[in-house]
Amino acid sequence: MTVQDLNKRPAPILIRLPNWIGDVCMCLPALDLLAQAGVPVVVCARGWAKDLLTGLKTEGFIEMTDSIRANVRALRLWRREHPSHQLGLIMPDSLSSALTFKLAGIQSAGWRDDGRSLLLKWAFHKPTEPMHAVEAWFELTQRALGSWGFDTRSISLASTLQLTITNEHKQSASAALREAGLKAGQFVLIAPTATGQHRGQKKVWPHFDALARVLQNNRVNVAMCPPASEQAAANRAAPTVDLIRPLNLGAFCALTRMASLVICNDSGVAHLCAAAGARQLTLFGVTDAHKTGPWNPESCNMGQNGAWPTAGEVVSRVQLLLTTQN
């Protein structure tokens, strides 16, 4: 099938999304660009992304794991059942993602990083000017679509992420909130953990316990909803805070919308809040908001790369945000 044929009746594009929650959120504008261009997609991503993207109209979902062999097998099986699905768009920079699509017989587009040019049919040089990750992935998608004969010049990058939260997500979040004895709009949600490190530094603001105690002394309900794997760390970071049972990502996004304010590190939670349109305060100390901060002009950001905000500064800002709440 030629690119010209694809223009007449587009076959779905297999899009390989990144392995991190925040990065998947930051790919939402690229997915929206494909939708606006009339190009259906098959999402290739970690299993947790399926629930998060339930509200997205796709042609299918292929779960990706740490095993290149298993991923190649899954893609080949999909292609045997869908022989017209032969083009791929690879969002991660990794060599393994390009190799996986190459071995599966998928002609793919992506950035040239990490010596991948021999594995990609359409290998693009990264922009030299500084860009937010959202902008970079949006541009990659535009370049790929242009190479495939689609004109997307009239489609501009939105200023916010747009995630469809389903009724099931909302119902699940509401049930968990009731179980915790909390009401929508009457609690502050904190996220005192963050997985991984950035250049060897922890991405966790160290004063969540002090902040929570100040808020509780002022009769503000404070809650957190960490995944099961992070509950122990969350309890150590904020031992006096109400605990909401773990939720799938889509329901967690719905929960952030129910909070009067979400206070989080620059982590996956920050991007889930941005995707959900939640009211958020994001704390920075080892990352750059201009490159990976939440893609939401309404987000309140404090701190900078190399300098966490103090506990007093955050307490003052939180109190101001709560008193100016719409």
C-alpha positions, -999 to +999 in steps of 0.1 A: +000+000+000+014+034-010+012+067+009-011+079-018-034+049-011-032+058+026-045+093+019-075+078+001-084+054+028-061+057+058-050+025+075-044+027+112-009+038+123+007+018+150+020+044+175+045+034+202+040+055+233+067+061+260+069+039+291+064+066+316+030+079+327+039+116+324+053+111+289+022+093+278+001+123+290+025+146+271+018+126+239-019+134+241-017+164+217+001+142+192-027+116+194-052+144+190-033+156+159-036+122+144-073+122+151-078+156+136-059+145+105-083+116+101-056+089+108-068+061+130-043+046+155-034+014+172-018+022+205+013+002+215+021+010+252+025-004+287-006-022+300-016+006+325-020+030+295-051+010+283-073+022+312-059+058+310-067+060+273-101+042+275-119+074+263-097+077+232-111+063+200-086+038+187-085+008+165-069-014+191-043-017+219-011-038+219+006-042+253+043-036+253+066-051+280+103-051+288+109-080+264+118-071+228+111-107+218+076-106+233+069-072+218+079-084+183+058-114+187+027-093+197+032-069+168+037-097+143+005-115+155-014-082+152-001-076+116-010-112+106-046-103+116-044-068+102-021-069+071-029-033+061-013-020+093+022-014+081+032+021+092+045+030+127+052+062+147+077+058+175+076+084+202+104+071+226+141+078+217+152+043+226+170+019+203+149-010+215+116+006+204+129+012+169+144-023+167+112-039+179+091-022+151+118-030+125+119-067+134+081-068+133+082-055+097+067-021+104+080+009+085+084+036+111+090+072+117+109+086+147+138+107+159+173+098+148+186+095+184+207+066+196+219+054+162+184+045+151+186+059+115+191+024+100+160+011+118+137+039+107+121+044+073+116+081+082+143+093+106+140+130+116+167+152+132+155+166+165+148+204+166+179+224+177+159+250+196+148+243+232+113+227+233+089+214+258+084+176+254+048+182+243+060+204+215+087+180+204+063+150+202+037+171+184+063+182+159+075+146+153+039+136+146+035+165+121+067+155+103+056+119+101+022+129+087+038+152+062+061+124+050+030+102+046+012+128+025-011+144+051-013+182+053-016+192+090-005+229+087-039+241+097-038+221+130-022+239+158-009+227+192-035+232+220-025+250+251-039+222+273-039+184+274-073+169+267-081+135+282-115+120+281-126+107+315-153+081+313-183+077+335-168+045+348-137+064+359-159+090+377-180+064+394-149+045+406-134+077+420-166+087+437-169+053+454-133+054+467-139+089+480-170+078+499-151+049+514-125+073+527-152+095+543-144+125+521-165+147+498-158+162+465-144+197+467-137+194+504-102+180+505-067+187+493-050+158+475-012+154+479+011+131+460+042+129+482+061+103+461+077+101+427+093+070+411+128+071+396+154+098+397+164+127+375+202+127+369+207+109+402+186+132+422+153+124+440+122+141+425+104+144+458+098+176+477+109+168+514+083+188+533+049+171+526+045+161+563+050+196+576+026+210+549-001+184+557+001+191+595-003+229+589-033+223+567-049+198+591-044+223+620-064+247+599-092+221+595-084+213+559-089+176+550-058+162+534-057+129+515-035+109+492-041+081+468-008+064+460-005+032+440-001+000+461+036-001+453+042+034+467+019+033+498+047+025+523+068+055+510+037+077+510+029+068+546+065+076+556+063+110+538+029+120+552+019+097+581-011+118+593-029+120+559-061+102+550-055+073+526-077+067+496-074+032+482-054+027+450-072+035+417-066+028+381-051+058+362-084+069+346-102+069+380-073+087+396-076+114+370-113+117+379-103+119+416-079+149+409-109+168+395-128+163+427-100+178+449-100+214+458-063+214+450-037+188+441-001+193+454+025+172+437+060+168+426+070+171+389+061+135+383+035+114+366+008+128+389+015+164+377+008+153+341-022+133+350-036+164+367-028+185+336-045+159+314-076+159+337-078+196+340-074+195+378-064+225+399-028+218+407+003+231+425+034+215+411+068+216+430+101+216+412+136+211+425+156+189+401+137+193+368+130+221+344+093+233+341+100+247+307+109+212+294+088+187+313+064+208+334+026+202+333+011+213+299-015+235+315-013+273+316-034+273+348-010+251+367+007+269+396+044+260+396+069+266+424+107+260+426+132+255+399+159+231+388+184+231+417+162+249+442+132+234+459+107+259+474+107+261+512+080+247+534+069+282+544+067+293+508+045+264+498+023+268+529+017+304+520+009+296+484-015+268+492-034+290+517-037+317+490-049+292+464-075+278+488-088+312+497-091+322+460-107+290+449-135+294+424 
